[in-house]
């Protein structure tokens, strides 16, 4: 969908960026800007800045930045037209019906076809489960204690024993082999035609947070391999940006989210009333999952299987979740393997009790250390105490460390004084850093360094123009957009000079909207959000800006000279170069 610049600007100006981002990120006013924890990378100290004056955001930590459109595109994984439509709806603006460009229409049509295909496949699997052909699947769910209401709620289904069952169904609906292949539901072989990726399995539709089917998981009937099979990643399905059950869990009234291992664990938890359970999609837990969870909660309870594989998975997930700034506890399901088994054996009240008693992630890790040693043996106990002390030495916060030393000493019958001394001997807060070998610093590429030295004055001058618009007049006849040689800076300069000539001021948000590439948007946002360090004396500031202008002009003239064979032009360039020394700018 194509929208005119006038419509884009009307929608943007009708949505204050602070109000929009505040609905996603907790912001606090600091000076003229608002700050919060960046939603695009893991951080403990707020470096995410939102400016009401500039109508833009910028993270000083990871460099993410842009307009209100950029934020929705990055945060909600929207396209530019989708972000316009969302903000127009928010502001109560009726958008005109616009014609799409050929490329945009093609992309939109392909995604729409893919979504419709997934929806049809989900309905097909669901209906098949209710038929005679799906009897085995229905019996499996009934045996696992899954009710008909739960089956309907989650859209559970069955894929038949025939290898081309879904393929023939979708083909009859008009989908091409290429479309079916792109969906990840079907494999296409030139000799043998189409065959289903899922067959003889109970099916679990995977939905995004907006309840749209984006993929599938399937458990084989019998002893076949693999036991669980998940959709491959497609244009709709990104495993690192989705969690099974999050579409329901995000609406839960419970404050924390329970992270499980499997689909049936999540379903059983929801059926028992724990509607805040989710699971990863058949892959290892990633930082992307941590950031995703942080959008909806500050507290996570790990409910992984109690076997060795589950404990390893928990140990891998803990640092990732902690890095995302989440408070963690670990559920003890012993003597049962998983939440499903526990609830069936002990009931809902017992699960509620276990959730209340869930250990902190740190005490869980200490417990895993203790299990590796025979603490009844003095030598083994000494080794164990040393390993616990090493773990405690990783805690940097003094109060938190002291509390955990007390807790470990109490639970494992260690002298608190001796444990504290042992922790200190390992170097408080530094043990983890010490045991990690330092990587050699790579030498900076000289060519890249030279290029950056040419770009830097251009970047600085643009920042000066943003912060001191009077420079447009003071540099008139000396500097123009053509003097900015870096392609991106040249584009920004053209837009800035045009805007200043038209409006008499520079507004960053409309300029940022002109750049489609997200990396370009970040760089442009960085230009607009850079704070200049002014010198105490005015003459020093004048000297600084004069120096920047001279460098930009010098590089511009030299570039023109190197690309011209005209003798008359060369004479003009030589004169220009000589006059550069005479340039003097005053603020």
Secondary structure, 3 states (H helix, E strand, C coil): CCCCHHHHHHHHHCCCHHHHHHCCCCCEEECCEEEECCCCCCCCCCCEEEECCCCEEEECCCCCEECHHHHHHHHCCCCHHHHHHHHHHHHCCCCCCCCCCHHHHHHHHHHHHHHHHHHHHHHHHHHHHHCHHHHHHHHHHHHCCCCHHHHHHHCCEEECCCCCHHHHHHHHCCCCHHHHHHHCCEEEECCCEEEECCCCEEEEEEECCCCCEEEEEEEECCCCCCCEEECCCCCCCCHHHCCECHHHHCCCCCCCEEEECCHHHHHHHHHCCCCCEEECCCCCCCHHHHHHHHCCCCEEEEECCCCHHHHHHHHHHHHHHHHCCCEEEECCCCCCCCHHHHHHHHCHHHHHHHHHCCEEHHHHHHHHHHCCCCCCCHHHHHHHHHHHHHHHCCCCCHHHHHHHHHHHHHHCCCCHHHHHHHHHHCCCCCHHHHHCCCCCCCCCCHHHHHHHHHHHHHHHHHHHHHHCCCHHHHCCCCCCHHHCCCHHHHHHHHHHHHHHHHHCCCCHHHHHCCCCCHHHHHHHHHHHHCCCCCCCCHHHHHHHHHHHHHHHHHHHHHHHHHCCCCHHHHHHHHHHHHHHHHCCCCC
